Amino acid sequence: MRLLAVTLLVLALSAAPAVAQEPGSGTTTTTLAGVPAPDIIPQPNTDSAPTEAGDHGGALQLALLGLVVVAIGGAAFVIVRQSRRARADESSERAS
């Protein structure tokens, strides 16, 4: 019953015509200000080269990238090695 009442209310509100203003009857005017071009992300090759280690593309960022790659590679290596050892131990126990 409540669902029917809510459905009818939504239909009634969505079917109601919007009140339109006649052109020129309002006193408010809207002017659009110039919107600047989006420049949040700089275009490629528009910045300067890194001058300090902490700059974008500097030595610290490259070192951090290398550290992340080595850490993920090391974790994958350990997981694969442990998996192979576990399978080898399992197969040797079956053979015995």
N, C-alpha and C positions, 0 to 999 in steps of 0.2 A: 504494500500500500504506500509506504514512504517512497519507494523507488518510483512508483508511478507519479506521485506528487512532485518529486524532484525533477523527473523527466519533463513533466508538463510545464513546470516553472522555467526550466532551461529553454524549452522550445518557445515559450511565450516571450521571454526576454530577448532571445536571439531573433525572433520574427518581428519585433517592434521596429518600426522605421526610425531611422536616425533623423534628428531634427537638423535641417539644413538651414544655413544662414544665406540670405540673399546677398549677392555680390554688392559691395559698396555700403551695406547697412551697418557694418561694424566700424568702430573707430580705431581698432588696432591694425597696425600694418607690420608686416614681417619683411625684414631685409636679410638676405643671406650674406654672411661674412665670407670672405675668401678663405677657403680651406687650404692649409699648407700641404704640400706634397708629403706623403708618408716617408719619413726618414728614420724610423726606429732602428731598422737594420741597414747598415751602410752597404752600398753597392760594392761588388768585388773590385779590388785594386784601387779604391779611393782613399784608403787610409795610408798612413806612413808606415815604414818598416819598423819593427820593434827595436827600441834603443836600450831597454832594460830587460832584465831576465823575467820580470813579472808582467811585461806587456803582452797583449794578445799575440800569440804566435811566438813568444819568447822562449828562452831555454827552460824556464820552470814549467811552462805548459807542456813542452815536448817531453820533459823528464817525467811529468805526471802521467802523460799518455803512455810512455814506455813502462812505467811502474804498473799501471793498470793492465797492460797487455801481458806483462810477465806474470802478474798475480793470477790472472784468469788462465793463462797457459799452464802455470804451475799447479793450480787447482785441478785442471782437467787431467794433467799428467798423473797426479796422485790418485784421482778417482779411477782412471783406467788401470793403473798399476794394482791398486787394491782389488779391483774387480777381477783381474787376471789371477791374482794370488788366491782369491776366494774360490774361483772356479777350479784352479789347479788343486787346491786342498780338497775340494768336494769330489773331484774325479779320483784322486788318490785314495780317499776313504772308501769310495765305491769299489775300487779295484781290490782293496784288501779284504 
